[in-house]
């Protein structure tokens, strides 16, 4: 009986220490955040106004995107300074299917445009173009 009592006492003490540790430890979540961080970066060699389009949210299907792309595709017309990147960050559940950014400039100036598309901090697509450029994780 003595050995059982010592074991019970040891187990009880261990449980109390574990409970105390939980009570004073900060709560942390081991769950992954929903989706992936997608970063779209556009640069140009000269100052100009660019038209940028990028997927902001995952469509439920290709047919849903085809039926109403403006619901998922953000469109911006904005000035860009040569050598200064414009960056947009979104969260997508399926970046391999939906990550896309395009940029185009004015026709009078033939700038050199560049795009990078990063998923969770890793650049997965990088393209260089004249008056227009597209970075996508799949063929459109």
Buried (B, 14 or more C-beta within 10 A) or exposed (E): EEEEEEEEEEEEEEEEEEEEEEEEEEEEEEEEEEBBBBBBBBBBEBEBEBBBBBBBBBBEEEEEBEEEEEEBBBEEEEEBEEEEEBEBEBBBEEBEBBBBBBBBBEEEEEBBBBBBBBBEEEEBBEBEBEBBBBBBBEEE
